[in-house]
């Protein structure tokens, strides 16, 4: 009888897992008081893979950070941040952009991807979480590294009312100049181009030349934190300085000796300063006390 009961329990557990997977959501329990939940979203018939991190003992609703990876990267680069944010009492969502990298778990190819298609992905994700009752509607923060910072800036500028704050790590605001340099003098756009180590399609270059990221970003007047390393080999700090100077409530944090990517104490600094930004916003304290300052 005990054996039969055990077999029945095992079958019920398996059915629960399968039903969760079919619904597009599969909950997992992590370590260190953090739980994760796999989500599959959809935009224009293409699937977006993502993972939601939450405190295991969460008291809902929670503030949410949506973490965007850079060109040719994927959600795994943002997972250490997501886990730390969840440990600090926030929800954090990591995901793969459609066509965002060769290793993406989402659909799509890199030659079909552009900053505007990725902005549509982020719009889709933002719309999804605005309707999630576990999350605070007015406390959704966009957090992005490199090209992910570029995309987050674009969406914040287009949707300021839906963005409680903007956190940028070494934002690649130089991508538009890089893209323009790959277009012939007669305006001919190549079918493909290599940016860094990644091959993108003509749509990437065409979409990059259709707007000015700083003009879009200036439409966002909420709190902004920009972190940039002094040893970044890919994005000169002048691009981050310009953004901080042009925004009314922005602070540039200079990370001495850091490159295009943070770890160790630099990562902890990002999480601490971001947590402070969120807590200040909850207490309606402006970031402007440190606006434009370099640390």
C-alpha positions in Angstrom: 0.0 0.0 0.0 2.8 2.4 0.9 4.5 1.7 -2.4 1.3 2.4 -4.3 0.8 5.6 -2.4 4.4 6.7 -3.3 3.8 5.9 -6.9 0.6 7.9 -7.0 2.4 10.9 -5.4 5.2 10.7 -7.9 2.6 10.7 -10.8 0.8 13.7 -9.3 4.1 15.6 -9.0 5.0 14.8 -12.6 1.6 15.9 -13.8 2.0 19.2 -12.0 5.3 19.8 -13.6 3.9 19.1 -17.1 0.9 21.3 -16.6 3.1 24.1 -15.4 5.4 23.8 -18.4 2.4 23.7 -20.8 1.1 26.9 -19.2 4.4 28.6 -20.0 5.4 28.9 -16.3 7.6 26.5 -14.3 8.4 27.4 -10.7 11.7 26.4 -9.1 13.0 26.9 -5.6 16.5 28.3 -5.4 19.0 28.7 -2.6 19.7 31.5 -0.3 16.0 32.5 0.2 15.5 33.1 -3.6 13.0 31.4 -5.8 12.8 31.5 -9.6 10.1 31.1 -12.2 10.6 30.3 -15.9 8.3 32.4 -18.1 7.7 32.1 -21.9 6.3 35.3 -23.4 5.4 35.9 -27.0 5.8 38.8 -29.5 4.5 38.5 -33.1 4.5 34.7 -32.9 8.1 34.5 -31.6 8.8 33.2 -28.1 10.8 35.1 -25.5 12.5 33.1 -22.7 12.8 34.6 -19.3 13.3 33.9 -15.6 11.7 35.8 -12.7 13.7 36.0 -9.4 11.8 36.7 -6.2 12.5 36.5 -2.5 11.4 33.1 -1.2 9.4 34.7 1.6 8.1 37.6 -0.6 5.4 39.8 0.7 3.6 41.0 -2.4 3.4 43.3 -4.3 7.1 43.9 -5.0 9.1 46.4 -7.0 10.5 44.9 -10.2 13.7 45.3 -12.1 13.8 44.2 -15.8 17.4 43.3 -16.6 18.5 43.6 -20.3 21.7 41.9 -21.7 24.0 43.3 -24.3 24.7 42.5 -28.0 25.5 38.8 -28.5 25.0 38.1 -24.8 22.1 36.4 -23.0 20.2 36.3 -19.7 23.0 34.5 -17.8 25.1 37.6 -17.6 22.4 39.3 -15.6 21.5 36.4 -13.3 24.1 37.3 -10.6 22.4 40.8 -10.3 18.9 39.2 -10.3 19.8 36.9 -7.4 21.3 39.8 -5.4 18.2 42.0 -6.0 15.9 39.1 -4.9 18.0 38.7 -1.8 17.4 42.5 -1.2 13.6 42.0 -1.4 12.9 42.9 -5.0 11.6 40.9 -8.0 14.1 40.8 -11.0 13.5 39.5 -14.5 16.2 38.3 -16.8 15.5 37.2 -20.4 17.0 36.6 -23.8 16.1 39.1 -26.6 14.7 37.6 -29.8 17.7 37.0 -32.0 19.8 38.6 -29.2 22.7 36.1 -29.5 23.9 32.9 -31.0 23.1 31.2 -27.7 19.6 32.7 -27.1 16.9 30.5 -25.7 14.4 32.8 -27.4 13.4 32.6 -31.0 15.0 34.5 -33.9 18.3 35.1 -35.6 20.9 37.8 -35.0 20.6 38.9 -38.6 16.9 39.6 -38.1 17.5 41.6 -34.8 17.9 45.4 -34.4 17.7 47.8 -31.5 14.1 48.5 -32.5 13.0 44.9 -32.5 14.6 44.5 -29.1 12.7 47.6 -28.0 9.6 45.8 -29.0 10.6 42.8 -27.0 11.1 45.0 -23.9 7.8 46.7 -24.6 6.2 43.2 -24.6 7.8 42.3 -21.3 6.9 45.6 -19.7 3.3 45.2 -20.8 3.2 41.7 -19.3 4.5 42.7 -15.9 2.3 45.8 -15.7 -0.6 43.4 -15.4 1.0 41.1 -12.8 -0.7 41.7 -9.4 2.4 40.4 -7.6 4.3 43.5 -8.7 4.0 47.2 -8.0 2.6 48.9 -11.1 4.4 52.2 -10.4 7.7 50.6 -9.4 9.1 48.9 -12.5 12.7 49.7 -13.2 14.7 49.2 -16.4 18.2 47.9 -15.9 20.5 47.3 -18.8 24.1 46.6 -19.7 25.9 47.7 -23.0 23.3 47.4 -25.8 20.8 46.4 -23.1 21.4 49.9 -21.6 20.8 51.4 -25.0 17.5 49.6 -25.4 16.4 50.4 -21.8 17.1 54.1 -22.5 15.1 54.0 -25.7 12.1 52.4 -24.0 12.3 54.7 -21.0 12.3 57.7 -23.3 9.3 56.3 -25.2 7.4 55.2 -22.0 8.4 57.5 -19.2 5.2 57.0 -17.3 5.8 53.2 -17.1 9.4 53.5 -16.0 10.1 54.2 -12.3 13.8 54.5 -12.8 16.6 53.7 -15.2 19.9 51.9 -14.3 22.5 51.7 -17.0 25.8 49.7 -16.9 28.4 50.9 -19.5 25.6 51.9 -21.9 26.7 51.5 -25.6 25.5 54.9 -26.8 28.3 54.7 -29.4 26.6 52.0 -31.4 24.9 54.5 -33.7 28.3 56.0 -34.7 29.7 52.5 -35.2 26.7 51.6 -37.4 27.0 54.7 -39.5 30.7 54.0 -40.1 29.6 50.7 -41.8 27.4 52.3 -44.4 28.9 53.4 -47.7 29.2 57.0 -48.6 26.5 56.6 -51.2 24.2 55.3 -48.5 24.3 51.7 -49.5 23.7 49.4 -46.5 25.5 46.0 -46.6 23.5 42.9 -46.1 25.5 42.0 -43.0 28.0 43.6 -40.8 30.2 42.5 -38.0 30.0 44.4 -34.7 32.5 43.1 -32.2 32.4 39.4 -32.8 28.8 39.2 -33.9 27.2 39.3 -37.4 24.1 41.5 -37.7 21.9 42.1 -40.7 21.0 45.2 -42.7 18.0 45.8 -40.5 20.3 46.5 -37.6 22.1 49.3 -39.4 19.0 50.8 -41.0 17.1 51.0 -37.7 20.2 52.4 -35.9 20.3 55.4 -38.3 16.6 56.3 -38.0 16.8 58.3 -34.7 19.1 59.9 -32.1 19.3 58.0 -28.8 20.0 61.1 -26.9 16.9 62.8 -28.2 14.8 59.9 -27.2 16.5 59.6 -23.8 15.9 63.2 -23.0 12.1 62.5 -22.9 12.8 60.6 -19.6 12.9 62.8 -16.5 12.9 60.1 -13.8 15.9 59.0 -11.8 18.8 57.6 -13.7 22.0 55.8 -12.5 24.8 55.3 -14.9 27.8 53.1 -14.1 30.9 53.2 -16.3 34.3 51.8 -15.9 37.5 53.8 -16.5 39.1 50.8 -18.4 36.1 50.1 -20.7 37.7 49.1 -24.0 34.5 49.3 -26.1 32.5 52.4 -25.0 34.3 55.6 -24.1 33.0 57.3 -20.9 32.3 60.5 -22.8 29.0 58.9 -24.0 27.9 58.2 -20.4 29.0 61.7 -19.3 26.9 63.3 -22.0 23.8 61.3 -21.0 24.3 62.3 -17.3 24.7 66.0 -18.2 21.6 66.1 -20.4 19.3 64.4 -17.9 17.6 66.3 -15.1 17.9 63.6 -12.4 20.9 61.4 -13.3 24.1 60.4 -11.5 27.2 59.0 -13.2 29.1 56.5 -11.0 32.7 56.1 -12.2 34.0 52.6 -11.5 37.8 52.9 -11.2 39.7 50.2 -13.2 36.5 48.4 -14.3 36.1 47.3 -17.9 33.0 46.4 -20.0 31.4 44.3 -17.3 31.4 44.3 -13.5 32.0 41.6 -10.9 33.1 41.4 -7.3 32.9 44.6 -5.3 31.9 46.6 -8.5 28.8 44.4 -8.9 28.0 44.9 -5.2 28.3 48.6 -5.6 25.8 48.6 -8.5 23.3 46.6 -6.4 23.7 48.8 -3.3 23.3 52.1 -5.3 20.3 50.7 -7.2 18.7 49.5 -3.9 19.2 53.0 -2.6 17.6 54.5 -5.7 14.6 52.3 -5.3 14.3 53.0 -1.5 14.6 56.8 -2.2 11.9 56.6 -4.8 9.6 54.8 -2.3 10.2 57.6 0.1 9.8 60.2 -2.6 13.4 61.4 -2.2 15.0 62.9 -5.4 18.2 61.5 -6.8 19.1 65.0 -7.7 21.2 65.4 -4.6 23.9 63.5 -6.5 23.0 64.5 -10.0 25.9 64.9 -12.3 28.4 64.0 -9.6 31.3 61.5 -10.3 32.2 59.0 -7.6 
